[in-house]
C-alpha cells in the first residue's frame, strides 16, 4: 500500500512543474554586517530666500531710475535756449519781396528775434548769397547790435555798427542775382562780448573776432529770382 502511495506521489510530481517538487535551496547565509541599503539621492528642497538686509535694500534703491523732478540742479543739464529769427515780410524758404531787392526800393526788411540766451552782450547780423557765381556774396554786415534790441525795423539805420559788403560799401545791399533763383541767408549771432572792430570791418574779420564768443545762432532763408 505504501508503494502505491509513493508511485502516486511521483506521478503527481511529474505532472506538476519541474521545480514544483524540488526542495527550495537553502537561503544564503547573511553577513553579520548590516546589508547596504539602496542609495536614494536626496532631492534638493527649495528654501525660502533670506529676508532682505538693509544693504541689499540700499543697493536696489540706488539702481532705480531717479525722477528728474527729484534730481538736484547740479545733475540736470540745462538746454540751450532756442533763439529764433523771423520776418513779417516773408517766411522761411519763401520769396523775398521785390521791395527789398535791387529791383525795388532796396531797403532792409523788418527782422524780429527772440530767445536770446543769458549772458548775451551783443548781436551780429550777416546777410549773404551762397549761390553767387563767384562764391558767397556778402550783402549786409551789422555788428555790436545792443542785446536789448528786439529786432530791426524796415529800412533801419544807425543801430549797431555797419561792416563792409561785397560791393566794398557799408550798409544794406538787396538781392540782385545775375539770373535764376538764389538763396539769401540772414544769420544772427548772440555773443558774450562786444566786438572790438571799426566800422567797415569785413565778414572775415567779424568771423575771426566772434570765434569762441558765439552763444547761439539762428538763420532765416529767403529766395529771390530774376
HELIX and SHEET records of a PDB file:
HELIX    1   1 UNK A    2  UNK A   15  1                                  14    
HELIX    2   2 UNK A   54  UNK A   63  1                                  10    
HELIX    3   3 UNK A   73  UNK A   75  5                                   3    
HELIX    4   4 UNK A   98  UNK A  100  5                                   3    
HELIX    5   5 UNK A  203  UNK A  210  1                                   8    
SHEET    1   A 3 UNK A  84  UNK A  86  0                                        
SHEET    2   A 3 UNK A 111  UNK A 114 -1                                        
SHEET    3   A 3 UNK A 151  UNK A 152 -1                                        
SHEET    1   B 5 UNK A 161  UNK A 162  0                                        
SHEET    2   B 5 UNK A 137  UNK A 146 -1                                        
SHEET    3   B 5 UNK A 122  UNK A 129 -1                                        
SHEET    4   B 5 UNK A 181  UNK A 191 -1                                        
SHEET    5   B 5 UNK A 214  UNK A 225 -1                                        
END                                                                             
